[in-house]
């Protein structure tokens, strides 16, 4: 009777382990995909920000815009 109960418990444990492995595998692939997309988005934002921070005049020095040509 105890042997049968032990075998039944091992059978249930085996089912639980296989279910757990199945759940873990369904989480791993989307997680890897999200990490990949996150890296791509970060690279795009970094590239976009590098373009925004480019100096306007080329030498990096500020210009005082007070002339009549500028205001006209």
C-alpha positions in Angstrom: 0.0 0.0 0.0 2.8 2.4 0.9 4.7 1.5 -2.3 1.7 2.3 -4.4 1.2 5.6 -2.6 4.9 6.4 -3.2 4.7 5.5 -6.9 1.6 7.7 -7.2 3.4 10.6 -5.5 6.4 10.2 -7.9 4.0 10.2 -10.8 2.3 13.4 -9.7 5.7 15.0 -9.0 6.8 14.1 -12.6 3.7 15.7 -14.0 4.3 18.9 -12.0 7.9 19.0 -13.1 7.0 18.7 -16.8 4.3 21.4 -16.3 6.8 23.7 -14.7 9.3 23.2 -17.5 6.6 24.0 -20.0 5.7 27.2 -18.2 9.3 28.2 -17.9 9.9 27.6 -21.6 6.9 29.8 -22.5 8.4 32.6 -20.5 12.0 32.3 -21.7 11.4 33.0 -25.4 9.3 36.1 -25.0 11.8 37.4 -22.5 14.6 37.0 -24.9 12.6 38.7 -27.6 11.7 41.6 -25.3 15.4 42.0 -24.4 16.3 42.1 -28.1 13.7 44.7 -28.9 14.8 46.8 -25.9 18.4 46.8 -27.1 17.2 47.8 -30.6 15.1 50.6 -29.2 18.0 51.9 -27.0 20.3 51.9 -30.0 17.8 53.9 -32.0 17.2 56.4 -29.3 21.0 56.8 -28.8 21.4 57.4 -32.5 18.6 59.9 -32.5 20.0 61.8 -29.5 23.4 61.9 -31.0 22.0 63.8 -34.0 20.2 66.3 -31.8 23.3 67.2 -29.8 25.3 68.0 -32.9 26.7 71.6 -32.9 24.9 74.1 -35.1 28.0 76.0 -36.3 30.4 73.1 -36.5 33.1 74.5 -34.1 31.0 74.1 -31.0 31.2 77.7 -30.0 28.0 79.7 -29.3 26.9 82.6 -31.6 25.4 85.8 -30.6 22.5 86.5 -33.0 21.8 90.2 -32.8 22.4 91.5 -36.3 19.7 93.1 -38.4 20.1 90.3 -41.0 19.1 87.8 -38.4 16.0 89.6 -37.2 14.8 90.5 -40.7 
